[in-house]
């Protein structure tokens, strides 16, 4: 069996971290669903920016929007929403076959709203109504201002992909918001429809930053024993951090509190591994797919990582193998690299990167409108 497809058989859903119009109209996404068992699609400003900048397939719609006097933002939304709707329609058979467990396509609220709770809520509601597909998920960042928005949107019955999660402590706040939202919704509605959610826990960026900080210390460390201890833990923080997040997920969704909600039709807010491309060429190109195979989870995989895992990935229950992940992260702290500081910095950088990508995206749309 295709190793990517075998992950679905094992119990982990693979979503495709990529979208552009040509793959929708050419049948490429449908082929990935058939061949690889792809069960969802995610997007973000960076993905749309690359698609619209590089692709000519949007020119006709851009010309039309320009002729109609639409603004740059309105034109972008016209393009993005059309793609999301098309992808939702292609993924609909998966949504139906899995009774709404999979088959979702995610679209992000404007990253400019990452620190604005009420504006995020209104934007998410508007996008959800406009896209008008039962299998769309609205992405909301896991900032302190985004978390109460998650609770409100879940209570509204909106499907939410909580994105930019790095810290386990913040992930617990996200799960609390999800459960509280379900409890509010249960007072007025059936929990078996809507309010489906995933929590996107970013992985590889943790290694990138933690290792960068550790390597700086290695260059100035004079004690050979300490230097060897530092070198031995390079490339270990991201998976250890993710494993602790999965332990928290297992604990919360096996609790009596959730079981009461499940009896009313609620689903688990599955943990989703994001940022799973390998940034360091010294690491295996399937590291953040193969090392994070776990039951009842999702991995949103970019094209290169998907190709690599299909070619030489191994399916195994990676997170079932015992490891003292807390001790591993404590080792980083003892050697002068705080994982709490790393994850806090990554959240700030993540919001900033998506805002800059959105700036570039709008600039690319404006340039094509003017041309």
N, C-alpha and C positions, 0 to 999 in steps of 0.2 A: 504493500500500500504506500501511496505518496505519504512521506513523513509529516508534511503539514496537515494533510487530511487526517492522519492518525492521531493528531492532537485532539481533534474533535471527538474521535472515538474514545480517547482516554478520558475526556471530561473537561478540557480547556478550550474555550472558544477563541479562534483567531480572527481578529478584525484587521482590515487593511488601512494603514495609516497613510492614505494618499487618495487624492481625487482630482480629476481633470476631465473636461468634457469629452475629449477624444476616446477615453477608455470607456465612457458610458455609451456613446453612440456606436462604437465599433464592436461592442460585445465583449470587450476585454474583461470587464467586471463580472459579467455573467459566466465567462470561461473560468475565472478564478474561483467563483462559487462552485462550479462543477468539478474542476480539477483539484483544487486545493481545499475545498470545503470552507472558503471564506464566509464568515457569518456576520460581518458588520463592516462599517466604514467610518473612519474619523477624519476630520479636517481641522485646520487651524489657519490663522492668517498667513503664516509662512507658506503653507501648501497652496493656498489660493493665490498668493503673490507670485509664486513660481509659475503656476498654471497660466495665469492671465498675462504675465509678462512674456513668457516663452511661446504661448500658443496663439495661432491665428484663428482658431475656431471660435473665438469670442468677438471677432471684429464686426460681424454683421449685427449682433445684438448691441454692441457698443455704438455703432453708427445709428441704429434705430433709437436708442436711448438719448443720444446726443441730439438727434433731430426732434425728439419730443420735448427737449429742454430739461431733461432730468439732470440733477446734480451729480457730482462724482460719487457721493455716498449712495444715492439712489441707484445709480448705474451699477456700482459694485454689488449691491444687494440683489438687483435684478439678475445679474449673472450667477451669483453664488446660490441664491434660492432656487433658481432653475436647475442647477446641478444637484443640489441636495434633494429636490423633489424627484428628479430622474433617478438618482441613486436609491432613494427610498422605494420607488416603484420596482426597481430591479431586485432589491433585497426583500421585497414583500413576501415572496414564497417562503423564505427562511423564517420570517416573522410569523407567518401562519403555521408553518410546520412545527415550530418550537413553542407554539402557543404564547408568543410574545417574549420569550426568554432572549432571543437573538434577532438578528435582522435589522439592527438599528443603524442609522446614519447620524453623525453628530455635526452640529454647527455651533460655532462659538458666538457668544454675545461680544459686542465691541470691547476690545481690551482697554479702551479708554475709560470704561466703567468699572474697572476692577476694584476701585476703592469707594464705590458708590452703591449702597445697598438698594435703595428704592429704585434708582435708575436701572440697575441690573434686573430687578424683578419685572419692571415694565417692559424692558427690552426683550427679556426672555418670553414673556407672555405674548408680545407682539409677533416675535419670530415664530413661536409655536402655532399661533393662529394663522399666520400668513403661509407658512409651509404646509400646514393642514394635512399632515400624514401621521398615522398612529405610531409609526416606527421612526420618528425623528426624535433625537435627543438634543437638548440645548446644553451647551457647555458653559459652566459657571466656574470661575477660578476660586480656589480654596484660600482666599484671603480672609482676614477677619471680617471684612465687610461682605464677602461673598457667602459665608457660611449661613447667616440668617436668611439670605435670599434663597438658599437651598431648601431650608425648612418651609418657607412660604410656598415655593414652587411645587414641592412635593405635596403639600397640603392642597394645592390647586389641582393636582392630578397630572402635572406636567412631567415628562420624562427628562431626567437631568444627568448629565455627565459632569461630575465634579473634577475639574482639571487642576494641574499645577500643584499636585501634592508631593511633598518631599519628606516631611517630618511625621513620625508615627503619632506624636502628640496631636498634631493638627488633624491627622486622619481620624483620631478618636472623636474630635469635635465634629467632623463631617458625618460620621456614623450617628452621633447623637442628634444632629440636625435632621438626618434622614428618618430616624425612628420617631422623633418628635413630630415631624411633618406627617408621617403615616398615622400617628395617634390622632392628630387634628383631623385628618381626612376621614378616619374611621368613624368620626362622630356624625358625618353627613353623607358618606358615600361608600360604595363597594370598593375594596382594595384590590380586586382582581383585575381592574382595568386602569391603565395609566400609572403614574408615580413610579415607573421603573427607573432604576438608577445604577450607575457604576461610579466607582471612585478611582480616578486615574492617578496612579502612584508612579512618579517619574523615577527612573532607575539610573541609567548610565551617567547622567550628569553628576550624580553623587560621587561616583568614582573619579570623574574628570577633575572636579574641584578638590576633593579630599586628597587625591594623589598629587595634584599640583602643589598643594600646601606642604604635603609630606616630603616631596622631593626637594623643596627648598630647604627644609630642615636637614635632609640627608647631606646636602652639599656643604653644610657648615658644621655638621656633627663630627666631633673628634673621637668619641668613644666608639670603638669598632663593634662592640656587642650591641650597643643601642642602634647603631647604623644598620646592622643586620636585622634587628627586630623591625625597624622601619621598612626596610626593603621587603621583608617577608609578608607584610600586610598590604602592600600595594595591590590595588585591584580587588579588594575584599569588602570595602565598606558598603557599596551599593547593594549587593545581594544580601548581606547581613541585615541591612536596614529594611530591605523589602521583606525578608523572612519574618522580621519582627512585626511588620505591618500585617502580614498574613496571619500571624498568631493572634493579633488583635481582632482581625476579621473573624476568625474561627470562634474566638471567645464571645464576641458580641452576637453573632448570628446563630449561636447555639444557646443563647440565654433564654430564660423564661420570658423575659420581656418581648423578645422577638417572636418566640413561639406563639404568644397570644395574637400577635399581628399576623403571623403566617396562617393561623387558623381562620382569619378573616380574608385571606387571599393575597396577603403581601408577599413580595419576593425579597430575597436577599439583595442587598446592594453589593453586587460582586466587585471585588478588587480587580482593577485593570492595570496591567503593566504597560507603561508608556515610556517613551524615550529609550527604545530597546535596540537602537542601532549601536554598533560598537564604534566608539570614538578613538580609542587607542589601538593602533595597528599591532601592538604587542599582544593584545588579547584575541581570543577566538572570535571570529565574525558571527558566531551563533551564541555567544556567551549569555546575552540577556534574554534570549529565548529559551535555550536549553537549560539554563540554571534556574529558571523561574517557572517550570512546568508544575502546575498545581491544580487539583480538582476545584471545580466551581470558580474558576478565575477566567480572565480575559487577557490576551496579549495583543496589543495593537501594533502590528509589525509593518515597518516601512519596506518598500520594494526590495532593496538590496539584502536586508536581513531575511526576508521571505525567500528569496532565491537561494541564499546560502543554506538556510535550514532545509529547504526542499532537497538540496544537493547532498548535504552531509550531516544533517541534524540527527540526533538520537532522542527518541521519545522515552522518557523515564520520569517517575514521580520524584522530581528533584527536591521538592520541599518536604518530602516525607523522610529524608535522610536527616538524622539528628545532628544538630550543631549548636554550639553555644554562641549565638549571634550577639547577645548582650555583652558577653565577655570580649568579643572581637571589637565591638564599637568602643567599649571601655578602654581597650588597648590604644585606640587612636587618641582618646582623651589623655591617657597617661603619657603619650609621646608628643603631646602638644597640639593636636588637631581636634578641635571640638566639632563633633558631628552635628550638634545642635546649631552651632554657628554656621556650619556648611549648609544645612538645609534652610536656615533662615535667609542666608545670602542667595541661595538658588531661587527661592520664591521671589525675592525682589528682582533678581535678574530675569526670571521667567516672565514676569509681568512686563518688564521693560523691553525684553526682546520681542514679545508679541505686539507691543505698542509700536515699536520701530518697524516691525514687519508690516503692520497695518498702515503705517505712514507710507512705506514703500509700495504697498499694494494700491493705495489710493492714488499715489503719484503715477503709478504705471497705468491705471485706468484713465486718469486725467490726460496723460500724454497721448494715449491712443484716441481719446475723444477729440483732442485738438488736431491730431493728424488726419 
